[in-house]
């Protein structure tokens, strides 16, 4: 099954410019290798107010996503210290 990715507008506008080149490469590989193949296997489900969303840990960054059919919606690629307070505003 081929999965499609859709990104929240804030990912490209505010998340990616804050990330250095080394971490961007790691995140890109994680999305291509892990999320594109088996998102539920590599990701971990979130709880409480973020129920239904998943996270993928890549170094100090978290990729928050939701799977719907053959589409993966990526809501944020944010540093671990800020991810949960910022991601609530993007849903």
CNS distance restraints for C-alpha pairs under 8 A (distance, minus, plus):
assign (resid   1 and name CA) (resid  70 and name CA) 7.44 0.50 0.50
assign (resid   2 and name CA) (resid  36 and name CA) 7.73 0.50 0.50
assign (resid   2 and name CA) (resid  70 and name CA) 6.86 0.50 0.50
assign (resid   3 and name CA) (resid  36 and name CA) 6.07 0.50 0.50
assign (resid   3 and name CA) (resid  37 and name CA) 7.88 0.50 0.50
assign (resid   3 and name CA) (resid  70 and name CA) 4.87 0.50 0.50
assign (resid   3 and name CA) (resid  71 and name CA) 5.55 0.50 0.50
assign (resid   3 and name CA) (resid  72 and name CA) 6.94 0.50 0.50
assign (resid   4 and name CA) (resid  70 and name CA) 6.30 0.50 0.50
assign (resid   4 and name CA) (resid  71 and name CA) 4.71 0.50 0.50
assign (resid   4 and name CA) (resid  72 and name CA) 6.11 0.50 0.50
assign (resid   5 and name CA) (resid  71 and name CA) 5.78 0.50 0.50
assign (resid   5 and name CA) (resid  72 and name CA) 4.91 0.50 0.50
assign (resid   5 and name CA) (resid  73 and name CA) 5.98 0.50 0.50
assign (resid   5 and name CA) (resid  74 and name CA) 7.17 0.50 0.50
assign (resid   6 and name CA) (resid  71 and name CA) 7.14 0.50 0.50
assign (resid   6 and name CA) (resid  72 and name CA) 6.21 0.50 0.50
assign (resid   6 and name CA) (resid  73 and name CA) 4.81 0.50 0.50
assign (resid   6 and name CA) (resid  74 and name CA) 6.17 0.50 0.50
assign (resid   7 and name CA) (resid  11 and name CA) 6.49 0.50 0.50
assign (resid   7 and name CA) (resid  12 and name CA) 7.78 0.50 0.50
assign (resid   7 and name CA) (resid  73 and name CA) 5.80 0.50 0.50
assign (resid   7 and name CA) (resid  74 and name CA) 4.85 0.50 0.50
assign (resid   7 and name CA) (resid  75 and name CA) 6.29 0.50 0.50
assign (resid   8 and name CA) (resid  12 and name CA) 7.71 0.50 0.50
assign (resid   8 and name CA) (resid  73 and name CA) 7.30 0.50 0.50
assign (resid   8 and name CA) (resid  74 and name CA) 6.16 0.50 0.50
assign (resid   8 and name CA) (resid  75 and name CA) 5.06 0.50 0.50
assign (resid   8 and name CA) (resid  76 and name CA) 7.10 0.50 0.50
assign (resid   8 and name CA) (resid  90 and name CA) 7.87 0.50 0.50
assign (resid   9 and name CA) (resid  13 and name CA) 6.41 0.50 0.50
assign (resid  10 and name CA) (resid  14 and name CA) 5.34 0.50 0.50
assign (resid  10 and name CA) (resid  15 and name CA) 6.54 0.50 0.50
assign (resid  10 and name CA) (resid  75 and name CA) 7.94 0.50 0.50
assign (resid  10 and name CA) (resid  76 and name CA) 7.44 0.50 0.50
assign (resid  11 and name CA) (resid  15 and name CA) 4.77 0.50 0.50
assign (resid  11 and name CA) (resid  16 and name CA) 6.16 0.50 0.50
assign (resid  11 and name CA) (resid  74 and name CA) 7.94 0.50 0.50
assign (resid  11 and name CA) (resid  75 and name CA) 6.88 0.50 0.50
assign (resid  11 and name CA) (resid  76 and name CA) 5.50 0.50 0.50
assign (resid  11 and name CA) (resid  77 and name CA) 6.48 0.50 0.50
assign (resid  12 and name CA) (resid  16 and name CA) 5.55 0.50 0.50
assign (resid  12 and name CA) (resid  17 and name CA) 7.46 0.50 0.50
assign (resid  13 and name CA) (resid  17 and name CA) 7.14 0.50 0.50
assign (resid  14 and name CA) (resid  18 and name CA) 6.95 0.50 0.50
assign (resid  15 and name CA) (resid  19 and name CA) 7.07 0.50 0.50
assign (resid  15 and name CA) (resid  76 and name CA) 7.01 0.50 0.50
assign (resid  15 and name CA) (resid  77 and name CA) 5.95 0.50 0.50
assign (resid  15 and name CA) (resid  78 and name CA) 6.18 0.50 0.50
assign (resid  16 and name CA) (resid  24 and name CA) 7.63 0.50 0.50
assign (resid  16 and name CA) (resid  77 and name CA) 7.30 0.50 0.50
assign (resid  19 and name CA) (resid  23 and name CA) 6.41 0.50 0.50
assign (resid  19 and name CA) (resid  24 and name CA) 6.23 0.50 0.50
assign (resid  20 and name CA) (resid  24 and name CA) 6.19 0.50 0.50
assign (resid  21 and name CA) (resid  25 and name CA) 6.28 0.50 0.50
assign (resid  22 and name CA) (resid  26 and name CA) 6.58 0.50 0.50
assign (resid  23 and name CA) (resid  27 and name CA) 6.09 0.50 0.50
assign (resid  23 and name CA) (resid  59 and name CA) 7.82 0.50 0.50
assign (resid  24 and name CA) (resid  28 and name CA) 6.04 0.50 0.50
assign (resid  25 and name CA) (resid  29 and name CA) 6.22 0.50 0.50
assign (resid  26 and name CA) (resid  30 and name CA) 6.18 0.50 0.50
assign (resid  26 and name CA) (resid  58 and name CA) 7.09 0.50 0.50
assign (resid  27 and name CA) (resid  31 and name CA) 6.20 0.50 0.50
assign (resid  27 and name CA) (resid  58 and name CA) 6.29 0.50 0.50
assign (resid  28 and name CA) (resid  32 and name CA) 6.20 0.50 0.50
assign (resid  29 and name CA) (resid  33 and name CA) 5.76 0.50 0.50
assign (resid  29 and name CA) (resid  34 and name CA) 7.90 0.50 0.50
assign (resid  30 and name CA) (resid  34 and name CA) 5.29 0.50 0.50
assign (resid  30 and name CA) (resid  35 and name CA) 6.76 0.50 0.50
assign (resid  30 and name CA) (resid  58 and name CA) 7.18 0.50 0.50
assign (resid  31 and name CA) (resid  35 and name CA) 4.83 0.50 0.50
assign (resid  31 and name CA) (resid  36 and name CA) 6.19 0.50 0.50
assign (resid  32 and name CA) (resid  36 and name CA) 5.28 0.50 0.50
assign (resid  32 and name CA) (resid  37 and name CA) 7.70 0.50 0.50
assign (resid  33 and name CA) (resid  37 and name CA) 6.37 0.50 0.50
assign (resid  34 and name CA) (resid  38 and name CA) 5.97 0.50 0.50
assign (resid  34 and name CA) (resid  39 and name CA) 6.32 0.50 0.50
assign (resid  34 and name CA) (resid  42 and name CA) 6.27 0.50 0.50
assign (resid  35 and name CA) (resid  39 and name CA) 4.37 0.50 0.50
assign (resid  35 and name CA) (resid  42 and name CA) 7.24 0.50 0.50
assign (resid  35 and name CA) (resid  43 and name CA) 7.85 0.50 0.50
assign (resid  38 and name CA) (resid  42 and name CA) 6.54 0.50 0.50
assign (resid  39 and name CA) (resid  43 and name CA) 5.60 0.50 0.50
assign (resid  39 and name CA) (resid  67 and name CA) 7.90 0.50 0.50
assign (resid  40 and name CA) (resid  44 and name CA) 7.12 0.50 0.50
assign (resid  42 and name CA) (resid  56 and name CA) 6.80 0.50 0.50
assign (resid  43 and name CA) (resid  54 and name CA) 5.97 0.50 0.50
assign (resid  43 and name CA) (resid  55 and name CA) 5.33 0.50 0.50
assign (resid  43 and name CA) (resid  56 and name CA) 4.67 0.50 0.50
assign (resid  43 and name CA) (resid  57 and name CA) 7.63 0.50 0.50
assign (resid  44 and name CA) (resid  54 and name CA) 5.46 0.50 0.50
assign (resid  44 and name CA) (resid  55 and name CA) 5.34 0.50 0.50
assign (resid  44 and name CA) (resid  56 and name CA) 6.47 0.50 0.50
assign (resid  45 and name CA) (resid  51 and name CA) 7.32 0.50 0.50
assign (resid  45 and name CA) (resid  52 and name CA) 7.04 0.50 0.50
assign (resid  45 and name CA) (resid  53 and name CA) 6.08 0.50 0.50
assign (resid  45 and name CA) (resid  54 and name CA) 4.33 0.50 0.50
assign (resid  45 and name CA) (resid  55 and name CA) 6.38 0.50 0.50
assign (resid  46 and name CA) (resid  50 and name CA) 5.66 0.50 0.50
assign (resid  46 and name CA) (resid  51 and name CA) 5.43 0.50 0.50
assign (resid  46 and name CA) (resid  52 and name CA) 6.85 0.50 0.50
assign (resid  46 and name CA) (resid  53 and name CA) 5.60 0.50 0.50
assign (resid  46 and name CA) (resid  54 and name CA) 5.37 0.50 0.50
assign (resid  46 and name CA) (resid  55 and name CA) 6.77 0.50 0.50
assign (resid  47 and name CA) (resid  51 and name CA) 4.63 0.50 0.50
assign (resid  47 and name CA) (resid  52 and name CA) 7.75 0.50 0.50
assign (resid  50 and name CA) (resid  88 and name CA) 7.58 0.50 0.50
assign (resid  52 and name CA) (resid  66 and name CA) 6.88 0.50 0.50
assign (resid  53 and name CA) (resid  64 and name CA) 6.82 0.50 0.50
assign (resid  53 and name CA) (resid  65 and name CA) 5.78 0.50 0.50
assign (resid  53 and name CA) (resid  66 and name CA) 4.92 0.50 0.50
assign (resid  53 and name CA) (resid  67 and name CA) 7.85 0.50 0.50
assign (resid  54 and name CA) (resid  64 and name CA) 5.67 0.50 0.50
assign (resid  54 and name CA) (resid  65 and name CA) 5.25 0.50 0.50
assign (resid  54 and name CA) (resid  66 and name CA) 5.94 0.50 0.50
assign (resid  55 and name CA) (resid  62 and name CA) 6.20 0.50 0.50
assign (resid  55 and name CA) (resid  63 and name CA) 5.39 0.50 0.50
assign (resid  55 and name CA) (resid  64 and name CA) 4.48 0.50 0.50
assign (resid  55 and name CA) (resid  65 and name CA) 6.18 0.50 0.50
assign (resid  56 and name CA) (resid  62 and name CA) 5.64 0.50 0.50
assign (resid  56 and name CA) (resid  63 and name CA) 5.05 0.50 0.50
assign (resid  56 and name CA) (resid  64 and name CA) 6.61 0.50 0.50
assign (resid  57 and name CA) (resid  61 and name CA) 6.14 0.50 0.50
assign (resid  57 and name CA) (resid  62 and name CA) 4.79 0.50 0.50
assign (resid  57 and name CA) (resid  63 and name CA) 6.52 0.50 0.50
assign (resid  58 and name CA) (resid  62 and name CA) 6.03 0.50 0.50
assign (resid  58 and name CA) (resid  63 and name CA) 7.53 0.50 0.50
assign (resid  60 and name CA) (resid  79 and name CA) 5.83 0.50 0.50
assign (resid  60 and name CA) (resid  80 and name CA) 5.66 0.50 0.50
assign (resid  61 and name CA) (resid  77 and name CA) 6.52 0.50 0.50
assign (resid  61 and name CA) (resid  78 and name CA) 5.48 0.50 0.50
assign (resid  61 and name CA) (resid  79 and name CA) 4.34 0.50 0.50
assign (resid  61 and name CA) (resid  80 and name CA) 5.27 0.50 0.50
assign (resid  62 and name CA) (resid  76 and name CA) 7.68 0.50 0.50
assign (resid  62 and name CA) (resid  77 and name CA) 5.62 0.50 0.50
assign (resid  62 and name CA) (resid  78 and name CA) 5.59 0.50 0.50
assign (resid  62 and name CA) (resid  79 and name CA) 6.25 0.50 0.50
assign (resid  62 and name CA) (resid  80 and name CA) 5.94 0.50 0.50
assign (resid  62 and name CA) (resid  83 and name CA) 6.95 0.50 0.50
assign (resid  63 and name CA) (resid  74 and name CA) 7.08 0.50 0.50
assign (resid  63 and name CA) (resid  75 and name CA) 7.63 0.50 0.50
assign (resid  63 and name CA) (resid  76 and name CA) 5.72 0.50 0.50
assign (resid  63 and name CA) (resid  77 and name CA) 4.53 0.50 0.50
assign (resid  63 and name CA) (resid  78 and name CA) 6.79 0.50 0.50
assign (resid  64 and name CA) (resid  74 and name CA) 5.99 0.50 0.50
assign (resid  64 and name CA) (resid  75 and name CA) 5.58 0.50 0.50
assign (resid  64 and name CA) (resid  76 and name CA) 5.29 0.50 0.50
assign (resid  64 and name CA) (resid  77 and name CA) 6.59 0.50 0.50
assign (resid  64 and name CA) (resid  87 and name CA) 7.84 0.50 0.50
assign (resid  65 and name CA) (resid  72 and name CA) 6.59 0.50 0.50
assign (resid  65 and name CA) (resid  73 and name CA) 5.42 0.50 0.50
assign (resid  65 and name CA) (resid  74 and name CA) 4.33 0.50 0.50
assign (resid  65 and name CA) (resid  75 and name CA) 5.56 0.50 0.50
assign (resid  65 and name CA) (resid  76 and name CA) 7.29 0.50 0.50
assign (resid  66 and name CA) (resid  72 and name CA) 5.77 0.50 0.50
assign (resid  66 and name CA) (resid  73 and name CA) 5.23 0.50 0.50
assign (resid  66 and name CA) (resid  74 and name CA) 6.66 0.50 0.50
assign (resid  66 and name CA) (resid  75 and name CA) 7.83 0.50 0.50
assign (resid  67 and name CA) (resid  71 and name CA) 6.04 0.50 0.50
assign (resid  67 and name CA) (resid  72 and name CA) 4.66 0.50 0.50
assign (resid  67 and name CA) (resid  73 and name CA) 6.42 0.50 0.50
assign (resid  68 and name CA) (resid  72 and name CA) 6.29 0.50 0.50
assign (resid  68 and name CA) (resid  73 and name CA) 7.72 0.50 0.50
assign (resid  75 and name CA) (resid  87 and name CA) 7.16 0.50 0.50
assign (resid  75 and name CA) (resid  90 and name CA) 6.74 0.50 0.50
assign (resid  75 and name CA) (resid  91 and name CA) 7.50 0.50 0.50
assign (resid  76 and name CA) (resid  83 and name CA) 7.73 0.50 0.50
assign (resid  76 and name CA) (resid  87 and name CA) 6.64 0.50 0.50
assign (resid  77 and name CA) (resid  83 and name CA) 7.83 0.50 0.50
assign (resid  78 and name CA) (resid  82 and name CA) 6.68 0.50 0.50
assign (resid  78 and name CA) (resid  83 and name CA) 5.14 0.50 0.50
assign (resid  79 and name CA) (resid  83 and name CA) 5.88 0.50 0.50
assign (resid  80 and name CA) (resid  84 and name CA) 7.87 0.50 0.50
assign (resid  82 and name CA) (resid  86 and name CA) 6.19 0.50 0.50
assign (resid  83 and name CA) (resid  87 and name CA) 5.82 0.50 0.50
assign (resid  84 and name CA) (resid  88 and name CA) 6.57 0.50 0.50
assign (resid  85 and name CA) (resid  89 and name CA) 7.70 0.50 0.50
assign (resid  86 and name CA) (resid  90 and name CA) 7.32 0.50 0.50
assign (resid  87 and name CA) (resid  91 and name CA) 7.01 0.50 0.50
